Amino acid sequence: MSGKIRIFSLGGLDEDGKNMTCIEVGDQIYVIEAGMKYPDAKESLGIEFIIPDFSYLIENKSRIAGVFITHAHDDVMGSLSYLLKQIHVDVYASPFTMMFIEKMIAEEGIRGIRLHYVDRHDELIIGGRKVIFFPVTHTCPGTFGLAIETKQGYVVYSGEFIEDYDVLSDRYRGDLTTFGELRTDGVLALLTDSKGADRSGHTSPDHRLREKFTKVLELNQGKRIFISLYTQSVYWIQEVIEQCIKYNRKIVLYTEEARELVARLEKVDYDIPRIYRDYFLDPDMYDPSDKNVVIIITETGKTLIKLMSNICNNEVDDIEFRKDDIICMANPVLAGTDRDFKRMENDIYKEEGEIIALDKGTNSMHPAREDLKMMIFMTRPKYYIPIKGEYRKLVMNAEIGSSMGYDDDKIVILDNGQVATFEHGELVSCEKELELYDTLIDGKEKWDVAGVVLRDREILSTDGVIILAIGIDSRTKKIINGPDIQTRGLVYLKDAEYITGDVAKIMEETIEEDVRNRVYDNVETRQVIRERVSRYLVKTIAKRPMILPVILEINTSSNS
């Protein structure tokens, strides 16, 4: 075990979001990110979001060296509180990201977690091994990648990055010198973000919102402007604030999330000078007739989209939307929110509002082809492993590796639960070792049972339900009425009455057999009935409905 390196993901492969990658070196597990994703609208069944299966980590919690959160986005940290409710592990993050984590665990009442603030240039000994943190440019300040030192060479996790030499702020600036140092010492494997692998060239400069928003300000003087952004799009929010100040526009931070974000940026001195405070208006006190105002509306995921719909429909009490207002949509449509987004657009057009889509033609801050080539060139890994993204993007990322001269046996595309094992600097296996099941979250209350409830909903929606009721004498256990079989959504039983007859027979025979063998127990016998009926239905009609056997024990004595 000590000579092996195992690389695998519990989420984030062949999907958008829910990122969680594990680097297992000897007996230590380094967990990188703990994200969530939004469900497909067609398959949501009331699901709020989906998080990884933590079973492996729970079983091996004593071996976890730490959990590393590279930046403050839901797709990399949205499931962290759910993990920390089950296991207490050390968490490493930048000061800005850590403020979100601290709030998260405080709200969930989680205690006993050791939080470690990481500078983006740190080198720390964690789990007995050197871990090097390096800064990268992303939409969130303080984003980092990391490299874990092993006897077989470094395992490098790129983080979500772009190549942008025009960034002047140290909070966003990447550091290419670290990559050269890693290359000199030897890189066994490089794991890189694939979400932008379908884009040619560099992501920069088309990731910037500044010029587009400037045009909106110049062309709409004397009009009030609403702009919607995801709370976690910090880079864009700062661009908007800077341009408002440049054009002498007052700013209303409409949501509590926006106000908290700016307060956090000020707290850690992330390029929001306190002098800017003179431009911020209290949302409860500003003059609604003042048109020299930009109203910044931030939220996360579907919540932002619903809030924008409510504002444009005048369904909020504290602001009135008028037809001459300008709506700027700067938030890209996330996977799983497209249906809500279209509904929101429809609502805005019904109110005769003007929509300007700033996100169109604006690149998300993920590496494009030339950015990925740069990372490969700078690190020269022995093996190249695309991560993060739908399968087609993993393949596109792999093709970039091929174009850089890597043979197919040096490029590794994995699925969630598939483990790449290295010994003596060579890939020795790539087996599917972990059977993973998504954890479905239906709101925040009773999250531990929500997955069961939602799986039941899915079964009901696809394979239906069958209810089996029977009455037996409470003393002798002899059948005195039934069985009565009721189904919904299973089969059209007018043409398959034999199924209900066979199911009834299974129920009767199981009860009689358990009574005869003196092993009858109401709960246990119902479980046996459920299993036998399930096997029968799978074999007969290839369905797995929800099966609800009911055994009523009736007191038939004359004294009752």
N, C-alpha and C positions, 0 to 999 in steps of 0.2 A: 504493500500500500504506500509506503513512504516514498518509493521511487516513481509513483504515478502522478500524472496531472490529468484531471478530468474536467472538461469544459462542457457545460450544458445550460439550457434555458428552461425555466419553468413558465415562461410567457414571453411574448414579443416576436415570435417567429411565425411567419405566415399569417400575420394579423397586424393591425394598427393599434398599438398601445399595449397595456398589461405587461410592460417590460420587466423582466427579472432574469438575470444571468448569474450563474454560479461558476466560480473557478475553484476547483478542489485540488489543493496541493498537499500531497501526503494525507495527514489526518486533519487538515484545516480547510474550512469552507469559507470562501470570500464571496459574499452575496452582493451583487451590484444592482441596485435599484429595486423598487417594489411598487410597480405601477398598477393602474387600472385602465379599463377601456369602456366605452359606451357600446351597448348592444346594437345589433342591426334592428332598425325600427320594425321590420316585418316579423322579427322573431323575439321581440322584447318581452312579451307576456308579463308586462308590469315590472320588468327588471330595471333598476336604476343604473347599475353598472356591474362590471365583471372583474374579478380579481383572480390571481393565480391560485393554484392548488399548493398549499404549504405543507402537505403531508411529509414530504422528504425532509424538509427543514425541521419540522417538529420532532420527527424521529431521530434526527441527528443534531439536535440543538446544542449539545455539549461541544460539538466540533466547529461551531460557527465562530470565526475570528472577528467578524464584524459585518455590518450592512452599510454600504456606501451609496449615498444619494447624491447623484452628480449635479442636480439642479432642481429648482422648485416648480416642477410641472406635474400634473396629475398622472400622466402616462408613465412617470418614473417614481412617483412617491405616493400615489393615491391609495395604495393598499397597505402602506406602512403601519398605520394604527391597527389594522386587523391582524397583521403579523405580530406586532408587539403585545397584543392582548393575549397571545398564546405562548410566546417565548420572549424572555428578556435577553436581549443581545446589545452589544455596543453599536452605536450609530455614528457615522462620520459624514459631515456635510459642511459646506461653507457657512459663514455667519449669516448671510442673507437667507439661504435655504433653511438653516436651523431655526430661524424665527417662525417659519411656517410649521416646522416639525414640532416645536415647543407648543405652539397654539393647538395643534392637532392632538397631541397626547394629553394636554391639559383638559381639553374639551371632552375627551374620552375617559378621563380619570385614570390614566395609565401612570403607574409609578415604578421606580426602581430601574429605569433605563439610563444607562450611561451615555451621555451625548458628548461627542468630541468635535470641537470646531477645527476645521481644516483650512489652512491657508493654501491657495492654489499652487504654491511652490514648495510645499512641505515634502519631506522625506521622513517617514515614520516606520518604526518597527511594530508590526501588527501580526499577531499569531506567529511570532518568531521569525518573520521575514520582512524584508524592506519593501515598502509600498511607496512609490513615487507618484505624487500628484502633479499634474501639469494643467495650466490654464488653457481654455479654448474659447472661441468666440461663438456665442449662442444668444438667443433672445432673452435669456435670463442672466443677470449679472452673477459672477462668481462660479459659473459653470466650469467643471473640470473633467478631465479624463484621468486614468490611473494606470500604472504599470506595476505588476507584482513580480518580484524577483524570485526565480526558481533556479535550481541547478541545471535545468534544461534550457534556460534563457528566460527573458522577460515575457510575460503574458500581458499584452497591452490592450486596454479598453479605450477606444478613441473618445468616447462621449459623443454628444451631438454637437457638431462643430461646422464652421465655415471658414474659409480663408479670406480674410479681409484686412488688408494692410492700412486702410484708412481709419481704422478705429483708434482713437486717441486716448480714450478712457482706459485706465488699467483694469477697471472692473469687467470690461468685455474683451480686452486684447488677449489674443492667444500668444503662445511662446513656442516658436519652432525649434529653439535650441535644444530643448529637452529631447526631441525626437532623434536628433543626431547623436546625442549621448547614449540613448537607448540602442540605437543601431550599432554603435561601437562595441557595446557590451554584449549584444546579440539578442534578437527578438525571436522567440519561438513561434508565437502566434499573435496576429493583429486582428482584433474584432472591431468592425466599423459599422456605423449607422448606414442603413440602406434606403431610407425614406426618400432621398433625393437622387437616387442612382439612375433614374430615368431622365434626368435633366443633363443636357450637354453643357460644356463650358464650366464656369464657376457660378456659384450661387450669388456671390457679390458681383455687381452692386445692386442687383434687382431685388434684394431683400429689404431695401430701405423704403420707408413710407413717406419720408420727409418731403420729397419733391411733389408727390401726388397731393399730399395734404396742403402744401403751400399753395398749389393751384386752386384748391377749393376755397382757401381763405381769400385769395386775391380776386376770385370771380364772384364771391358771394359776400361782399362787404355790405353791411346793413342787414344781414340775415342771421338768425340764430342757427347754430350748427350743433346737431347731435352726432356724436361719434361713438360707435360701439366697438369694444375690444375685449378680448379675453383678459382677465386679471393677470394671467401669467405671461402675457405678451409684454413684458416689462420694457424691452428695447423700443417697441413701437409706442408705448405709452409715454416714455421719456421723449421720443421724437415729437409727439403731438404737443406735449407741454412746452418744449423748447420753441416750437414754431408759433404757438399761441402767444408766448411772451415776446418773440421777435416781432409779431404783427400787432402787439398791444391789445390782445384779446383777453378778457377776463375768463376765468376757468371755474366751472362748477364740477366738483367731483361728486357725481350724483349718488353713487352707491357707497355703502360702508366699506366694501372691499377695496374700492379705489382709494378712499381716504386712509385705510389701514396700510395699503401698499406704499403710498407716498411717505407715511410716517415711518415705515420700515426702512425705506431708502434713505431717509434723513438720518435715521438712527445709526446706520452703518456707513454714513457719508458716501452714498452711491450717487453722486452727481445730481442731487436735487438741492441746490443751495437754498438756504433758508430765506434768502432775499426773494425767492420765487413766491413765498407765502403771500406777498402783497397782491399777487394776481388771483389767488384762490378766494372764491366767494362761498359763504355758508349756504348750502342748498336750501335751508329753511328760511333764509332772510333775503336772498337776492331778489331784485326787482324783475318780475317776469316780462315786463315791457322792454327791458334792456336787451337790445338785439346784438350788442357787441360782446356776445358770450358764446363760448364753446362748452357744451355739456358733455363731459366724458362719462360714459356708462360702461362699467366693467362688471363682469360676472364670469362664471365658469360654465362651459358646455351648454346644455339645453336651457339652463336657468337664464343665461344671457338672452337667448333667442326669445324665450317666453316674456321676459321683461320688456324687450323692445316692442313686441306685439302689444303688450298692455299699455305701454306709453303711447304708441301711435293710435291705439283705440280709445285713448283717454280713459283708461280703466285704473289709473293711479290717482291718488288724491293730491299729491304735492307738485304736480307739474301738468301744464296744459299744452298739448301738441297742436300747433297751428299749421295751416296749409302752406304758408310761406317758409316754414322751417325746412332745413336741409338735413337729410339723414345720410350719414357716412357709415358704411359697413366696412370695417377694417378687420373683422374677424373671419378667418377662413372657415369653411364648413368642415367640421370634424366628422370622422366616420361615425355613423350612428345618429347624426343630428340633421341629416339632409332633409328629411321629411318635415321636421319642425321648422327648418330654415325657409323652405318654400312656402309653408303656411304663413310664416311671419311676413315674407315679402308680399304675399297676397293681401294680407291685412293692411300693410302700408299703402299699397296701390289703391285699395278701396277707400282709404282716407285721403286720396289724391296727394299723397306725400311724394317728395322727390328723393330718390335713392341714388347715391353715388357709391359704387362698389370699389373701394380702394384696394381690396385684397386681390382683385383680378390683375394678373401680370406681376404680382408681388410674390417673390419666392419665399417659401417657408425657410427658416434658417437651419437647413439640413444640407449635408455636403452633396454637391453635384459631382459629375464625373471627374472634372479636373481637380476638385478638392480631394477626392478620394485617391486619385493618382499621386497627388502631392504627399498624402499621408503614407501611402505605400512606399514611395520613393525615399522619404525621409527615414523610415524605420526599417525597411528591407526585411520584413519578417520571413521566417522559413515557411510558415503556413498562414493562409489568409482565410478568415472566417467572417462572412457577411452576417450581420444581425439586424434586428429591428426593421420590420416591414413585411408587407405581403410577399408571397412566394415569388411573384414575378419580379419584384424589386430585389429580392435576395439573388435571383438569377442574374439580373442586370449588374448587380454589384460584383458577382462572381466573374462576369464577362470582363469587367474592368481589370480584375486580377489577371485574367488570361491575356489581356492586351498589354499588361506590364511584364509578360514573359513567364508567368507562373503556369506550370503544368497542372493538369486536372487533379492529380493526386496530391497537390499542395493547396488546393482550394476546397474548403469544407463547408457545404451547405447543410445545416441541421434543421430538425424539426423539434418542437417543444418535447422534452423528455428524452431526446436522442443524445447520447453521450460520446464526445470525442475524447478518446483516451490516448495519452502520449507516454511513451517510455523511452529513455535514452535518446531523447530528441526526435523520436519518430512517432508518427500516428500509427497505432497498433490496432485500433478498433473504432467503430462508429455505430454502436448498437443502440437500438431503442430499448432503454432500460427502465424508464419510468412511465407508468400509465397515469396520465394526468386528467383531471376533471375540472372544468371551470367552476369557480365558486360564484354563484349568482347572488347579488345583493339587492334586496327589495327595500330601499330606504335604510335608515341607520338603526332602527329599533330591531332588536332580536335578530341581529345579522347572522348569528350562529345557526339559526334554524331556517333562515330565509331561503337558503339554497334548496333545502328539502321541499319547502312549500312551492317554490318556483318550478322544480322538476315535476312535482305533481301537476301543476298547471300545464306543463308541456305535454305530459302523458295524456291528460284529459283532452287537450286540444287536438292531438294526433290520433290516439288509439282508443279514446273513450273510457267508459267505466262499466263494470259489471258488479251488481250487488246481489249477494246470495244470502237469503234469510231462511232460517229453519228453527222450529220449536222442538225442544226435548223435555222430557220429564226431569225435573231437578233431582229426583231421588234415584230413579232407575236408569236415567240417561237414554231412554228409548225415544225414538222420534215420534212425535205426536201430531205435528203438522208441517207442511212444506216438503221439500224446499220451494221457495218462491224466488224466481230469477228475474231480475230487472236489468236492462242494459240501456246505455245512452252512448251514441256515437261509435258503436262497436261494429256491428254488421246489420244488414237488413234481415231481421230474423224471420220474416214471413217465408223467406226462401231457404232458411237454415235453422229450422226449429230443432233439428237433431242436436245442434250445439247446446241449446239450453237443457235438453234431456241428458246429454252426456255430462255436462257440468253439474247438474243436480245429482246424477248418479255418483260422481266423484265425491261430492260433499257427503252424501249418505254413507258411502262405503268407508270413507275416512273416519267418520264419527263412530260407526259400528266397529271398525277395526281397533280404534284406540280404546273403546269401552271394553271390547273383548280381551284386549291385551293389558287391561288395567293401567293404561298410561294416559287416559283422557284428562286433559286440562283445557279449559275453555280457551285461554290465550294460545297455548302451544298447538292445540288442534286446529285453531283457525289459521295459524301460520302454515301448518302442513297443507291445509286445504288451499291456501293462497298459492303455495309453490306448485302443487299438483295441477291446479287449474291453469296457472300460468304456462307450465310446460305443454299442457294439452292445447291451449289456444295458439301458442307459437307454432306448434307442429301443424295444427289444423288450418289456421287462417293467417299465420305469420304476423300476428299483432300481440302487443304487450299492454293491454289496458290496465287501468287501476282496478284492482280486485278487492272488494270489501265484503268478506264473509261475516255474517252475524249469526251467532248461536244464542237463542233465547232459552234460558232454563226456567221452566214454568212449574210452580208448585201446584200439583194436582190433588193433594191430600184433601180429604173431606172436611178437615178442620180449618182449611184456609179460607 
